[in-house]
Amino acid sequence: MKIWTIQSIDIWEKLKEEEIVTCDEKLASYLKDEDCSFLEPYNWIRNRMINRIGDSSYKSNIYPIWGWYIYDGVHKKPDLRCSGHGIPGKQMACIELEIPGNKVLLSDFDLWHYVLNNWYIGDSTNEEELDAEWEWLDTLSKQEKQNMIEKSWDKIFNIKKSLNDGFNSSGKYIQGTFWELRLNEVKKVQMLKTR
C-alpha cells in the first residue's frame, strides 16, 4: 500500500541512520501540550490499531505515525504547495512508502476531527435529523452519552462510504496510521519548505 508521510528532516536523518523509527511520545507535542492535549484520542486510535492490525512488532507501547492514502479524492502524494503540512517555513521531508496493507489502519481524516473533539458521528443527512439525534443524545445519562459518542467513532473506518451531504465525511481525505517508519519501505523522498 502506497502511503505518504510528512516528517521533519531530523526524523528523515534518523531513519537513514537507524533504519526503523517509531513515534517518540516525549517529542509528540499533541500528546503533552497542556492547552491542546490529544492524548485520549491518540490512545483511542492506538487501541483500534492494536485490535485491527495488531501491535507493533518492533516496540510496544508506541503511538502511531500518520500518512496520507487519499488526498483531495485521489490516491496521490499530498499537494505540498498547500499549507497545513507543518510549521510554516520549516524544512520537511515528504516520504513515499510502500507498506503492507495489513500494517496500516485507514480512516477518514475529516471524521477523525470528531474523535479529536469528542463529538458524536451521527447518521443524519439534514438539519432536522441532526437536531433529532442531538435531542436523543441529551436524554441519555452522561456515561451513556459518552459511550454512544465513542461507539460512533468507529464510523471513521468506513472509508468506502462517500457522503456529499455536508453533514459527514466526503471521503476526500483518507489517512493511514502505522507503527513505524522502515527505511526498506521508502520509495521516494521530496524535501519541502512548509507554508
N, C-alpha and C positions, 0 to 999 in steps of 0.2 A: 504494500500500500504506500503510495507516494504522499508524503506529508512535508509541509514547510514550517520551520520554526524560526523565529527571530530571537537571537540571543546576543548578549554583549560580546565584544571582542575578547574579553577575559575568558568567557566560557568557551569560545571557539579555540583559543590558545590552550586552555586546559584540556579540551577534548583531544587536540592534536598530540598533546604530551601524554595524557593518561589513558586514552582510547575509550574510556567509559566515564560519563559524567551523569550524576543524579542531581536532583534539586536539593540544594543546601538550605535546610529550614532556617538556619541562622541568618542567611543572606536574603531570604524571601521577604521583601518589605510588606507585602499584603498579609502575611501571617503574623507579623509582630507589631505593626503600626497601631498604636492605641486608639487613634482617631478613626481609622479605617481598617479594622481587622476583619479579614475574611477567613479566619481560622475555622469557624464552624462549617461554612460552605465547602471549604477545601477538604475538611475531614469527611464531609458527606460524599463528595465526588471520589475521594480516596477510597472510602469503603465500597462505593459502587464499582470502582475499578477492581478491587480485590475480589468482589463477588462475580464480576462479569469476565475479567481477563486474567484473574489470579494476581498474586502478589509478585513483586519484583524478584527475579531470580538472583539479582546481584547484591542488593542490600534490602533489609527490611525497614519498616517504619520511615519511608520516604514519601515525599509529596510529588504530584505529577509534574511533568513537563508538558507544555501546551504547544500545539501546532495547528496549522490550517489544513483542512482537507478540501473544503469547498469555499471559494472566495468570490463573492458577488455572483453567486449562482453557477459558477463553473469550477471544475476541478483544475485549478491552476495556481501558480505562485501568486501570493498577495501582491497587489499594486503597491510597490514600495515608494511611489510618489505621494501616496496618501499619508495623512497624519495618523497618529494613534499606534504606531509600531514601537514606541518607546519614548524616552525623554527627548524632547526636541533638541536637535543639534548633536546628539550623541552618535558615535560610530557604533554600528551594529553589524551582525552577520546574519543574512538570510540563508539558512541551511536546508537544502533539499535532502530528504531522507527516503529510503525505501525500507519500510518496517513491515515485518509480517503482520497481516491483518488481525491475527488473534492476540496481538500485543498492544492494540490501540483501541481505546473506547471513544467512539464518535458521539458527539452531542451537538445540539443546536445552540449556536453562540448567543442568539437573541434570547432564547428561553433560559439560558444559563444565568442571565441577569435577574430572573425571578428567584432563582436559588440564592444568589448573592444578596438580594433584598428581602428575603423571607416572604415572598409573595406567593399567592395561590395561582396555579396554572389551570384555568377553567376550560370549559368546552364551549363557551358562548361564542356566537357569531354576530351578535348585535348588542346594542346597549341595554335593551330590555332583558335579554338573557343574562347579561353581565350583572345587572342590578339584582336579578333574582338569585344568582349564585352568591353574591355578597350578603344578601339578606339571609340566605340559608346558612352560610358560614357563621354569621353573627348569632344564630340560635344555638350554636354549639358551645360547650364549655371551652375554657381556654386550652386545656390539654387536647380535647377532641379536635378543636380547630387547628392547632399546631400539627397534630397527626395527619389531618386531611391535607394541609398545606404541603407537608413533607412528602406525603404519598403522591401528590400531584406532580412533584418534581421529576418523577420518572418519565414524564412526557418529553423531557429534553432529549431522550434517546430515540424517540420516534422520528428519525431523520428522513424517512421516506414520505411522511405526510407533508404536504405543501399547502399551506393556507395563505390566502391573499386577502383576508377579510379585515386586516388591520387590528385584530384582537390578539392574535397569537403569532407564531413564527411564520416567516415567509420561506424558510429553508434556504435562504440565500447565503448564509454563512454557517458552515459546519466545522467545528473544531475537533481536534483529536487530542486525547491525553494519553500519555505513555510514561513508563517509569524511568527510562534512561536514554541518553544520547550515546550512540555507539559509533565510533569512527568508521567501522567497516560498513555501516549503513548509509554513510554520507555519499551522495551522488554529485552534488554541486554546492558551491558556496558563493554568495554575492555580498560584497560589502556595501553598506549604505550609511548615509547620514540621515537620521530620523528627522521628521518635520513636526 
